[in-house]
């Protein structure tokens, strides 16, 4: 399978199953597009008719030789050798490598688009007791097999509303590392309102990564990310984010935003955040009910596609000017990974990754918390709902019939199970809107790599 697209002056050919990327001229682009459906004589006639002033019969013969050589070398029109391996994943032995600890089911913001119902997850407000947090780390170690590096994300609601417990859980984890030869990578996800010097110092010492929520321009951010008193939070959090990032001295962080129907020109929000001095950025499309006033619409898609192109071009421009920044969805390694196992199996929700509620209940990920049919068990008794876990083992790049002929399946790994569920009612369904945005992002990311390679 090949995918051909034109972007920013490049004619790009992606060989899906080898991962090879080719930047070609117009004649080669047309020839490759026709190669599997036309004879060489038919292609030659069409190329001579279209490019007769600049391309000769001999040129086209040489082009055919180049295409055949690429095929022989496994760089073009390669076969799918992964399909049969995909469903072996259902029977694989999995270890748990990551937990999302819901240390707080309450929040000091009242964001209108919050999937977690203002941090309560459609239930009662709650804070995780220290005993539950400690047991969660014990559970993770017990189920991690020989894996040494383990991931723990402090999540909410707003985790800083249970900050002392977060600190004690981290300290307990550092004790466990010595005993069990494990390495915890802690992450904190916060809206920033409660950040102070203690949070900054502790997070910058102990947190492998910090995710900071900011939607962009003040008027955009404050429209939906309000305090419980109805006031915008931009002016409160931006100075705190700046101070935290400055003191991190290069350690990992992300400014993570959400764009909605209210700001389909979201690149202006990304550029605004970059101009504030932040360099590690992510901006996610809102996922909500289609009748919500801020829900993205079908009519927004062409605008969003254009915005992703604008973003890619501006990022390349800023890189050359020495003021570049990272955009999470454009991070792609065409040479080294991820491995094919990861490309097929996806994020591992429900199998390798789970969310833990304040009372110790296990769910496949944070977006399933509160949905009782997806309760997996608890941190004392382990995973008991094996049927649901088996369902999540099938959430891979080959699980959906709609994905069989999709060029992007080894990049999305089957997509987000939660988004699929909320859009279609099944974790193996398809969130079509998200698919379209993802494919556009991948085209932009690949184009950026092509330009960087040519510049190098």
VOPAGU-2260 file (C-alpha; in pm, 1 decimal, decimal comma):
REM VOPAGU-2260
SITE   aa  ch    i         X         Y         Z
SITE  UNK   A    0       0,0       0,0       0,0
SITE  UNK   A    1     122,2     349,2     -82,2
SITE  UNK   A    2     -13,7     687,5      17,1
SITE  UNK   A    3      57,4     986,9    -205,2
SITE  UNK   A    4       1,4    1348,8    -112,4
SITE  UNK   A    5     121,8    1694,6    -207,4
SITE  UNK   A    6     206,1    1950,9      56,6
SITE  UNK   A    7     419,5    2265,3      75,1
SITE  UNK   A    8     560,5    2208,5    -273,5
SITE  UNK   A    9     660,7    1845,6    -213,5
SITE  UNK   A   10     527,8    1537,5    -392,5
SITE  UNK   A   11     542,3    1275,8    -118,3
SITE  UNK   A   12     503,7     901,0    -150,6
SITE  UNK   A   13     470,3     696,5     167,9
SITE  UNK   A   14     516,8     321,6     142,4
SITE  UNK   A   15     292,4     219,5     429,1
SITE  UNK   A   16     430,3    -116,4     538,0
SITE  UNK   A   17     800,4     -38,8     505,8
SITE  UNK   A   18     765,7     317,8     634,8
SITE  UNK   A   19     976,9     448,7     345,3
SITE  UNK   A   20     915,2     807,5     240,9
SITE  UNK   A   21    1003,2     935,3    -107,2
SITE  UNK   A   22    1001,8    1292,8    -234,0
SITE  UNK   A   23     957,9    1267,1    -611,3
SITE  UNK   A   24     899,1    1482,7    -918,2
SITE  UNK   A   25     558,7    1522,0   -1083,2
SITE  UNK   A   26     609,6    1248,0   -1343,0
SITE  UNK   A   27     725,8     992,7   -1086,7
SITE  UNK   A   28     435,2    1087,4    -858,5
SITE  UNK   A   29     185,5    1020,3   -1137,6
SITE  UNK   A   30     358,9     698,3   -1241,6
SITE  UNK   A   31     356,0     556,0    -889,2
SITE  UNK   A   32      -8,3     653,7    -845,2
SITE  UNK   A   33     -98,5     456,9   -1162,5
SITE  UNK   A   34     150,2     172,1   -1124,5
SITE  UNK   A   35     -71,6     -95,0    -974,5
SITE  UNK   A   36    -379,0     -23,3   -1186,2
SITE  UNK   A   37    -231,9      39,6   -1533,6
SITE  UNK   A   38      16,3    -128,4   -1763,6
SITE  UNK   A   39     351,4      35,5   -1827,4
SITE  UNK   A   40     246,9     114,8   -2183,7
SITE  UNK   A   41     -65,6     289,8   -2056,0
SITE  UNK   A   42     133,1     486,8   -1800,3
SITE  UNK   A   43     393,5     584,1   -2058,4
SITE  UNK   A   44     127,0     714,8   -2294,8
SITE  UNK   A   45     -33,1     921,0   -2019,7
SITE  UNK   A   46     301,0    1064,7   -1904,9
SITE  UNK   A   47     409,0    1155,5   -2257,2
SITE  UNK   A   48      77,5    1327,5   -2314,9
SITE  UNK   A   49     108,6    1528,3   -1992,3
SITE  UNK   A   50     486,0    1588,7   -1977,9
SITE  UNK   A   51     592,5    1541,1   -2340,8
SITE  UNK   A   52     777,4    1872,6   -2348,6
SITE  UNK   A   53    1006,8    1778,2   -2060,0
SITE  UNK   A   54    1002,7    1396,3   -2034,5
SITE  UNK   A   55    1123,0    1152,9   -2300,1
SITE  UNK   A   56    1046,3     788,7   -2367,8
SITE  UNK   A   57    1389,4     702,3   -2230,3
SITE  UNK   A   58    1323,9     902,4   -1912,2
SITE  UNK   A   59    1008,1     704,3   -1848,9
SITE  UNK   A   60    1181,3     371,6   -1903,9
SITE  UNK   A   61    1441,7     474,6   -1650,3
SITE  UNK   A   62    1163,4     575,8   -1412,3
SITE  UNK   A   63    1006,8     229,2   -1442,1
SITE  UNK   A   64    1344,7      73,9   -1363,0
SITE  UNK   A   65    1374,8     289,7   -1052,0
SITE  UNK   A   66    1026,9     187,4    -933,9
SITE  UNK   A   67    1103,6    -180,3    -985,5
SITE  UNK   A   68    1432,0    -142,3    -798,4
SITE  UNK   A   69    1252,0      17,7    -504,3
SITE  UNK   A   70    1003,9    -271,0    -504,8
SITE  UNK   A   71    1286,2    -525,9    -499,7
SITE  UNK   A   72    1452,8    -341,4    -213,1
SITE  UNK   A   73    1133,3    -342,0      -5,5
SITE  UNK   A   74    1087,2      34,3     -26,8
SITE  UNK   A   75     776,9      57,7    -245,4
SITE  UNK   A   76     453,4    -141,2    -279,0
SITE  UNK   A   77     555,9    -366,0       8,6
SITE  UNK   A   78     313,6    -628,1     136,0
SITE  UNK   A   79     139,4    -621,0     471,8
SITE  UNK   A   80     318,3    -882,2     679,7
SITE  UNK   A   81     172,4    -765,2    1009,8
SITE  UNK   A   82    -196,8    -853,4     979,8
SITE  UNK   A   83    -156,2   -1210,3    1101,2
SITE  UNK   A   84      52,5   -1095,3    1395,7
SITE  UNK   A   85    -204,0    -841,2    1513,1
SITE  UNK   A   86    -448,0   -1083,3    1666,4
SITE  UNK   A   87    -175,1   -1283,4    1835,7
SITE  UNK   A   88    -169,3    -979,9    2064,7
SITE  UNK   A   89    -496,6   -1100,9    2217,4
SITE  UNK   A   90    -316,2   -1398,2    2363,9
SITE  UNK   A   91      -2,1   -1216,5    2471,8
SITE  UNK   A   92      98,3   -1202,4    2833,4
SITE  UNK   A   93      82,6    -841,9    2942,5
SITE  UNK   A   94     241,4    -668,6    3235,0
SITE  UNK   A   95     116,8    -341,8    3375,8
SITE  UNK   A   96     367,9     -65,4    3315,6
SITE  UNK   A   97     170,0     252,0    3391,3
SITE  UNK   A   98    -100,4     382,7    3622,0
SITE  UNK   A   99    -299,5     702,9    3616,8
SITE  UNK   A  100    -367,3     785,5    3981,8
SITE  UNK   A  101    -684,7     988,7    4029,8
SITE  UNK   A  102    -566,4    1147,4    4349,9
SITE  UNK   A  103    -845,1    1404,5    4333,4
SITE  UNK   A  104   -1200,8    1374,1    4209,2
SITE  UNK   A  105   -1261,8    1740,3    4262,5
SITE  UNK   A  106   -1138,8    2056,6    4093,6
SITE  UNK   A  107   -1099,0    2427,6    4154,9
SITE  UNK   A  108   -1192,8    2509,6    3794,5
SITE  UNK   A  109   -1529,0    2466,8    3626,8
SITE  UNK   A  110   -1428,1    2404,1    3265,0
SITE  UNK   A  111   -1736,1    2366,7    3046,9
SITE  UNK   A  112   -1589,3    2101,6    2815,9
SITE  UNK   A  113   -1446,6    1882,2    3094,9
SITE  UNK   A  114   -1502,1    1513,9    3013,4
SITE  UNK   A  115   -1466,0    1441,5    3385,4
SITE  UNK   A  116   -1768,7    1650,6    3486,8
SITE  UNK   A  117   -1558,5    1915,3    3662,7
SITE  UNK   A  118   -1336,7    1647,0    3812,8
SITE  UNK   A  119   -1613,6    1439,9    3976,9
SITE  UNK   A  120   -1636,5    1180,6    3696,9
SITE  UNK   A  121   -2016,2    1190,6    3729,7
SITE  UNK   A  122   -1990,0    1072,4    4091,0
SITE  UNK   A  123   -1907,5    1212,8    4431,6
SITE  UNK   A  124   -1615,5    1438,9    4506,3
SITE  UNK   A  125   -1329,4    1248,9    4664,9
SITE  UNK   A  126    -960,7    1264,6    4750,4
SITE  UNK   A  127    -735,5     956,9    4735,7
SITE  UNK   A  128    -615,7     851,2    5082,9
SITE  UNK   A  129    -243,2     789,4    5119,0
SITE  UNK   A  130    -305,1     420,9    5191,8
SITE  UNK   A  131    -474,4     378,0    4853,1
SITE  UNK   A  132    -190,6     557,8    4675,4
SITE  UNK   A  133      70,3     337,3    4839,7
SITE  UNK   A  134    -123,8      21,9    4758,3
SITE  UNK   A  135    -150,0     138,3    4395,6
SITE  UNK   A  136     230,0     148,3    4369,4
SITE  UNK   A  137     252,5    -195,6    4532,3
SITE  UNK   A  138      -2,8    -325,7    4281,4
SITE  UNK   A  139     194,8    -179,2    3992,6
SITE  UNK   A  140     518,5    -342,7    4106,4
SITE  UNK   A  141     345,1    -676,1    4166,3
SITE  UNK   A  142     207,6    -676,3    3811,4
SITE  UNK   A  143     505,1    -525,7    3625,7
SITE  UNK   A  144     702,4    -847,2    3575,6
SITE  UNK   A  145    1064,5    -780,9    3483,6
SITE  UNK   A  146     993,3    -431,9    3349,8
SITE  UNK   A  147    1208,4    -181,1    3535,9
SITE  UNK   A  148    1074,7     159,7    3422,5
SITE  UNK   A  149     722,3     226,3    3548,1
SITE  UNK   A  150     503,7     529,3    3475,9
SITE  UNK   A  151     271,3     698,7    3726,1
SITE  UNK   A  152      63,3    1004,7    3638,0
SITE  UNK   A  153     -95,0    1212,6    3912,1
SITE  UNK   A  154    -428,6    1314,6    3767,7
SITE  UNK   A  155    -765,0    1457,5    3860,0
SITE  UNK   A  156    -980,1    1659,6    3886,4
SITE  UNK   A  157    -696,8    1872,3    4008,4
SITE  UNK   A  158    -419,6    1671,3    4181,1
SITE  UNK   A  159    -276,5    1975,4    4359,3
SITE  UNK   A  160    -589,6    1971,2    4575,6
SITE  UNK   A  161    -438,4    1657,8    4731,5
SITE  UNK   A  162     -78,1    1769,4    4711,8
SITE  UNK   A  163      50,1    1638,7    5045,0
SITE  UNK   A  164     -68,7    1289,7    4953,9
SITE  UNK   A  165     100,0    1320,1    4612,5
SITE  UNK   A  166     429,3    1401,8    4781,1
SITE  UNK   A  167     399,5    1110,0    5022,9
SITE  UNK   A  168     317,4     868,1    4739,0
SITE  UNK   A  169     630,0     982,5    4555,5
SITE  UNK   A  170     842,4     935,2    4867,0
SITE  UNK   A  171     698,4     586,3    4910,8
SITE  UNK   A  172     778,5     511,2    4548,4
SITE  UNK   A  173    1141,3     613,7    4596,3
SITE  UNK   A  174    1164,3     366,3    4883,9
SITE  UNK   A  175    1017,1      88,6    4671,6
SITE  UNK   A  176    1265,9     154,4    4391,7
SITE  UNK   A  177    1556,2      50,3    4612,5
SITE  UNK   A  178    1386,5    -268,0    4728,6
SITE  UNK   A  179    1252,0    -390,7    4394,8
SITE  UNK   A  180    1505,4    -248,6    4145,8
SITE  UNK   A  181    1239,7     -39,8    3975,3
SITE  UNK   A  182    1242,1     316,3    3842,9
SITE  UNK   A  183     929,7     528,7    3877,9
SITE  UNK   A  184     873,4     807,3    3627,5
SITE  UNK   A  185     618,8    1036,6    3786,1
SITE  UNK   A  186     411,4    1286,8    3589,2
SITE  UNK   A  187     192,1    1566,1    3721,2
SITE  UNK   A  188    -101,2    1702,0    3521,2
SITE  UNK   A  189    -231,2    2031,6    3660,3
SITE  UNK   A  190    -441,7    2334,6    3577,3
SITE  UNK   A  191    -185,7    2544,1    3763,5
SITE  UNK   A  192    -407,9    2743,0    3996,5
SITE  UNK   A  193    -247,1    2606,3    4313,8
SITE  UNK   A  194     113,1    2607,7    4193,4
SITE  UNK   A  195     343,8    2765,9    4450,3
SITE  UNK   A  196     713,6    2744,8    4536,3
SITE  UNK   A  197     668,4    2413,4    4714,5
SITE  UNK   A  198     495,4    2260,5    4411,9
SITE  UNK   A  199     761,4    2398,3    4178,0
SITE  UNK   A  200    1053,9    2272,5    4384,8
SITE  UNK   A  201     909,8    1927,2    4447,7
SITE  UNK   A  202     781,5    1878,4    4090,6
SITE  UNK   A  203    1110,3    1988,7    3940,3
SITE  UNK   A  204    1297,9    1746,6    4161,1
SITE  UNK   A  205    1067,6    1443,0    4139,1
SITE  UNK   A  206     844,4    1466,9    3832,9
SITE  UNK   A  207     978,5    1318,0    3511,2
SITE  UNK   A  208     723,1    1528,7    3324,8
SITE  UNK   A  209     472,2    1801,8    3405,2
SITE  UNK   A  210     164,3    1867,9    3192,9
SITE  UNK   A  211      27,0    2221,9    3223,7
SITE  UNK   A  212    -320,6    2310,5    3093,9
SITE  UNK   A  213    -343,0    2630,2    2888,3
SITE  UNK   A  214    -575,4    2680,3    2591,9
SITE  UNK   A  215    -394,4    2974,5    2433,8
SITE  UNK   A  216    -494,1    3338,6    2405,1
SITE  UNK   A  217    -644,5    3491,1    2717,2
SITE  UNK   A  218    -990,4    3538,6    2566,7
SITE  UNK   A  219    -994,2    3179,5    2437,3
SITE  UNK   A  220    -862,9    3024,7    2758,6
SITE  UNK   A  221   -1090,9    3224,1    2986,7
SITE  UNK   A  222   -1404,0    3149,6    2784,2
SITE  UNK   A  223   -1421,0    2787,6    2900,6
SITE  UNK   A  224   -1157,2    2747,3    3172,0
SITE  UNK   A  225   -1317,9    2941,8    3456,0
SITE  UNK   A  226   -1291,6    2920,8    3832,7
SITE  UNK   A  227   -1593,5    2806,0    4033,6
SITE  UNK   A  228   -1670,0    3177,2    4077,3
SITE  UNK   A  229   -1691,8    3225,2    3701,5
SITE  UNK   A  230   -1364,0    3411,9    3658,2
SITE  UNK   A  231   -1105,3    3326,9    3393,7
SITE  UNK   A  232    -786,5    3155,2    3510,0
SITE  UNK   A  233    -536,1    3281,3    3249,0
SITE  UNK   A  234    -387,0    3564,7    3453,2
SITE  UNK   A  235    -347,6    3337,6    3754,7
SITE  UNK   A  236    -172,9    3045,7    3588,2
SITE  UNK   A  237      51,8    3190,9    3316,2
SITE  UNK   A  238     304,2    3353,7    3553,7
SITE  UNK   A  239     313,6    3031,4    3756,5
SITE  UNK   A  240     372,4    2819,3    3446,2
SITE  UNK   A  241     655,5    3048,9    3339,8
SITE  UNK   A  242     822,5    3024,3    3679,2
SITE  UNK   A  243     786,0    2643,9    3694,9
SITE  UNK   A  244     923,3    2587,6    3343,6
SITE  UNK   A  245    1212,8    2828,0    3395,6
SITE  UNK   A  246    1316,3    2640,2    3709,2
SITE  UNK   A  247    1283,2    2297,5    3541,4
SITE  UNK   A  248    1605,5    2375,8    3354,8
SITE  UNK   A  249    1530,0    2159,9    3053,5
SITE  UNK   A  250    1343,1    1874,4    3222,3
SITE  UNK   A  251    1030,9    1745,6    3048,1
SITE  UNK   A  252     706,5    1940,5    3040,8
SITE  UNK   A  253     413,9    2008,1    2809,7
SITE  UNK   A  254     176,0    2296,3    2776,1
SITE  UNK   A  255    -142,1    2111,9    2684,2
SITE  UNK   A  256    -442,5    2292,2    2536,5
SITE  UNK   A  257    -780,2    2206,6    2388,8
SITE  UNK   A  258    -931,9    2375,1    2084,7
SITE  UNK   A  259   -1303,6    2386,8    2014,6
SITE  UNK   A  260   -1549,5    2528,2    1762,5
SITE  UNK   A  261   -1483,6    2864,7    1930,8
SITE  UNK   A  262   -1122,4    2874,1    1809,4
SITE  UNK   A  263   -1081,0    2674,9    1489,9
SITE  UNK   A  264    -796,6    2920,7    1421,7
SITE  UNK   A  265    -612,7    2733,7    1697,3
SITE  UNK   A  266    -271,0    2796,8    1543,3
SITE  UNK   A  267    -297,5    3149,6    1680,5
SITE  UNK   A  268    -328,6    2997,7    2026,2
SITE  UNK   A  269     -26,2    2774,1    1969,2
SITE  UNK   A  270     179,7    3067,9    1841,9
SITE  UNK   A  271      64,2    3274,6    2138,1
SITE  UNK   A  272     186,3    3007,9    2380,7
SITE  UNK   A  273     515,0    2979,3    2191,8
SITE  UNK   A  274     556,1    3356,1    2203,5
SITE  UNK   A  275     514,8    3340,2    2581,5
SITE  UNK   A  276     840,0    3141,7    2578,6
SITE  UNK   A  277     709,0    2784,7    2604,4
SITE  UNK   A  278     861,6    2535,2    2361,7
SITE  UNK   A  279     692,1    2199,7    2437,6
SITE  UNK   A  280     335,2    2227,3    2316,0
SITE  UNK   A  281      27,4    2015,6    2257,7
SITE  UNK   A  282    -316,8    2124,9    2137,6
SITE  UNK   A  283    -592,5    1864,2    2127,4
SITE  UNK   A  284    -930,8    1875,5    1951,0
SITE  UNK   A  285   -1221,2    1874,9    2194,2
SITE  UNK   A  286   -1414,8    1548,4    2225,4
SITE  UNK   A  287   -1769,0    1608,3    2342,5
SITE  UNK   A  288   -2134,4    1556,6    2254,5
SITE  UNK   A  289   -2208,9    1676,8    1899,6
SITE  UNK   A  290   -2483,1    1909,7    2022,5
SITE  UNK   A  291   -2253,4    2096,9    2262,0
SITE  UNK   A  292   -2208,3    2458,1    2143,7
SITE  UNK   A  293   -1829,4    2421,7    2134,4
SITE  UNK   A  294   -1829,0    2086,4    1950,2
SITE  UNK   A  295   -1631,1    2070,4    1628,1
SITE  UNK   A  296   -1845,8    2038,3    1317,5
SITE  UNK   A  297   -1805,7    1880,1     976,1
SITE  UNK   A  298   -1784,2    2230,0     832,2
SITE  UNK   A  299   -1483,6    2300,0    1056,2
SITE  UNK   A  300   -1272,8    2023,9     898,5
SITE  UNK   A  301   -1139,5    2214,9     594,9
SITE  UNK   A  302   -1047,0    2503,7     821,9
SITE  UNK   A  303    -868,6    2270,6    1063,3
SITE  UNK   A  304    -679,3    2100,6     779,7
SITE  UNK   A  305    -555,3    2441,0     667,1
SITE  UNK   A  306    -460,0    2528,5    1023,4
SITE  UNK   A  307    -243,7    2217,3    1056,7
SITE  UNK   A  308     -63,8    2313,4     735,6
SITE  UNK   A  309     -14,1    2669,0     859,7
SITE  UNK   A  310     128,0    2527,8    1182,9
SITE  UNK   A  311     373,8    2297,3    1004,6
SITE  UNK   A  312     502,7    2572,5     776,9
SITE  UNK   A  313     539,9    2820,7    1061,4
SITE  UNK   A  314     723,5    2565,5    1274,1
SITE  UNK   A  315     974,3    2504,4     995,4
SITE  UNK   A  316    1017,5    2879,8     952,7
SITE  UNK   A  317    1075,5    2935,3    1322,8
SITE  UNK   A  318    1322,8    2645,2    1338,9
SITE  UNK   A  319    1535,4    2812,6    1072,0
SITE  UNK   A  320    1515,4    3139,0    1266,2
SITE  UNK   A  321    1641,3    2967,8    1581,3
SITE  UNK   A  322    1314,7    2994,6    1775,7
SITE  UNK   A  323    1158,6    2656,4    1710,5
SITE  UNK   A  324     917,6    2466,7    1930,2
SITE  UNK   A  325     787,3    2112,5    1959,1
SITE  UNK   A  326     429,0    2018,7    1876,1
SITE  UNK   A  327     330,4    1684,2    2023,7
SITE  UNK   A  328     129,4    1560,8    1724,5
SITE  UNK   A  329     412,8    1634,4    1482,3
SITE  UNK   A  330     666,0    1425,1    1674,2
SITE  UNK   A  331     742,7    1138,4    1438,5
SITE  UNK   A  332    1054,4     925,3    1399,9
SITE  UNK   A  333    1074,7     782,6    1048,7
SITE  UNK   A  334    1397,5     592,6    1112,9
SITE  UNK   A  335    1395,5     440,8    1460,6
SITE  UNK   A  336    1047,8     380,8    1587,9
SITE  UNK   A  337     821,2     312,9    1750,9
SITE  UNK   A  338     862,7     -62,8    1707,3
SITE  UNK   A  339     606,2    -258,5    1508,4
SITE  UNK   A  340     466,9    -413,6    1828,6
SITE  UNK   A  341     377,8     -67,3    1955,1
SITE  UNK   A  342     246,8      40,8    1615,7
SITE  UNK   A  343       5,6    -251,5    1613,9
SITE  UNK   A  344     -98,3    -268,5    1978,5
SITE  UNK   A  345    -150,9     100,2    2056,4
SITE  UNK   A  346    -149,8     272,9    2394,9
SITE  UNK   A  347    -215,1     -38,3    2604,3
SITE  UNK   A  348    -520,8      96,9    2787,4
SITE  UNK   A  349    -690,5    -176,0    2987,2
SITE  UNK   A  350    -390,2    -405,4    2958,6
SITE  UNK   A  351     -58,1    -229,7    3019,8
SITE  UNK   A  352    -206,6      98,7    3142,7
SITE  UNK   A  353    -492,1     155,9    3388,3
SITE  UNK   A  354    -653,3     433,4    3587,6
SITE  UNK   A  355    -703,3     410,5    3963,9
SITE  UNK   A  356    -988,1     594,7    4137,3
SITE  UNK   A  357    -955,3     754,0    4482,1
SITE  UNK   A  358   -1103,0     435,8    4633,7
SITE  UNK   A  359    -877,0     198,3    4438,3
SITE  UNK   A  360   -1105,9      83,9    4157,9
SITE  UNK   A  361    -938,0       4,1    3824,4
SITE  UNK   A  362   -1054,2     129,0    3483,0
SITE  UNK   A  363    -894,0      93,5    3137,1
SITE  UNK   A  364    -799,9     463,2    3132,5
SITE  UNK   A  365    -906,8     794,9    3279,6
SITE  UNK   A  366   -1176,1     845,3    3015,3
SITE  UNK   A  367   -1362,9     531,7    3127,7
SITE  UNK   A  368   -1364,8     615,4    3496,9
SITE  UNK   A  369   -1720,2     613,9    3630,7
SITE  UNK   A  370   -1857,0     382,1    3362,1
SITE  UNK   A  371   -1927,5      73,3    3569,7
SITE  UNK   A  372   -1939,9    -171,0    3280,0
SITE  UNK   A  373   -1571,7     -90,7    3225,7
SITE  UNK   A  374   -1468,5    -144,0    3585,5
SITE  UNK   A  375   -1179,3    -392,6    3575,0
SITE  UNK   A  376   -1140,4    -468,9    3943,7
SITE  UNK   A  377    -936,0    -304,5    4216,8
SITE  UNK   A  378    -580,2    -266,2    4339,9
SITE  UNK   A  379    -624,5    -524,6    4616,2
SITE  UNK   A  380    -784,0    -810,4    4420,8
SITE  UNK   A  381    -643,2    -723,8    4078,4
SITE  UNK   A  382    -814,7    -742,1    3741,6
SITE  UNK   A  383   -1133,7    -945,1    3772,9
SITE  UNK   A  384   -1326,6    -833,8    3467,3
SITE  UNK   A  385   -1126,0   -1042,4    3221,9
SITE  UNK   A  386   -1385,1   -1008,1    2944,8
SITE  UNK   A  387   -1335,0    -632,3    2929,4
SITE  UNK   A  388    -959,7    -674,3    2938,1
SITE  UNK   A  389    -979,5    -915,2    2644,9
SITE  UNK   A  390   -1187,7    -656,5    2459,5
SITE  UNK   A  391    -913,5    -401,0    2506,8
SITE  UNK   A  392    -649,8    -643,0    2386,0
SITE  UNK   A  393    -831,5    -627,6    2053,2
SITE  UNK   A  394    -804,1    -248,3    2032,1
SITE  UNK   A  395    -527,9    -255,6    1775,0
SITE  UNK   A  396    -453,2    -128,1    1428,5
SITE  UNK   A  397    -627,2    -425,5    1267,4
SITE  UNK   A  398    -935,6    -450,7    1487,9
SITE  UNK   A  399   -1167,1    -232,2    1283,4
SITE  UNK   A  400   -1291,2    -316,2     934,8
SITE  UNK   A  401   -1295,9      55,3     855,2
SITE  UNK   A  402    -919,0      62,8     908,2
SITE  UNK   A  403    -823,2    -221,5     676,1
SITE  UNK   A  404    -739,0       3,1     381,1
SITE  UNK   A  405    -625,6     305,8     580,1
SITE  UNK   A  406    -269,7     420,6     515,5
SITE  UNK   A  407    -236,5     570,8     865,2
SITE  UNK   A  408    -316,3     264,2    1076,0
SITE  UNK   A  409      45,1     195,1    1170,6
SITE  UNK   A  410      76,5     554,7    1290,9
SITE  UNK   A  411    -245,2     577,8    1493,6
SITE  UNK   A  412    -220,4     213,2    1611,4
SITE  UNK   A  413    -596,5     186,2    1585,9
SITE  UNK   A  414    -670,9     516,6    1753,2
SITE  UNK   A  415    -804,6     601,4    2098,0
SITE  UNK   A  416   -1039,0     336,7    2241,6
SITE  UNK   A  417   -1218,8     596,3    2452,7
SITE  UNK   A  418   -1282,9     827,7    2158,7
SITE  UNK   A  419   -1407,0     530,3    1957,1
SITE  UNK   A  420   -1637,2     427,2    2239,6
SITE  UNK   A  421   -1784,0     772,2    2290,5
SITE  UNK   A  422   -1835,6     820,6    1916,9
SITE  UNK   A  423   -1967,9     477,1    1824,4
SITE  UNK   A  424   -2061,7     293,6    2143,0
SITE  UNK   A  425   -1779,3      39,7    2097,9
SITE  UNK   A  426   -1410,4      47,7    2184,6
SITE  UNK   A  427   -1347,3    -115,5    1847,7
SITE  UNK   A  428   -1560,9     138,2    1665,8
SITE  UNK   A  429   -1430,4     436,7    1472,6
SITE  UNK   A  430   -1423,3     805,7    1560,1
SITE  UNK   A  431   -1426,8     926,0    1201,3
SITE  UNK   A  432   -1377,0    1294,6    1277,4
SITE  UNK   A  433   -1069,1    1219,2    1483,6
SITE  UNK   A  434    -937,9     993,1    1205,9
SITE  UNK   A  435    -953,1    1274,7     952,7
SITE  UNK   A  436    -765,0    1510,9    1181,9
SITE  UNK   A  437    -505,6    1247,7    1264,7
SITE  UNK   A  438    -433,4    1171,5     899,4
SITE  UNK   A  439    -384,8    1539,4     825,9
SITE  UNK   A  440    -145,8    1573,9    1117,6
SITE  UNK   A  441      57,9    1278,2     993,8
SITE  UNK   A  442      84,9    1426,3     644,9
SITE  UNK   A  443     210,5    1751,1     794,5
SITE  UNK   A  444     456,8    1570,4    1022,0
SITE  UNK   A  445     596,3    1365,1     732,9
SITE  UNK   A  446     627,9    1674,7     514,9
SITE  UNK   A  447     826,1    1846,8     788,9
SITE  UNK   A  448    1066,7    1554,2     803,8
SITE  UNK   A  449    1110,5    1568,5     426,4
SITE  UNK   A  450    1204,2    1936,6     438,5
SITE  UNK   A  451    1442,6    1884,7     729,2
SITE  UNK   A  452    1612,5    1597,8     544,9
SITE  UNK   A  453    1654,3    1807,7     231,0
SITE  UNK   A  454    1789,5    2101,7     430,8
SITE  UNK   A  455    2035,0    1872,0     608,2
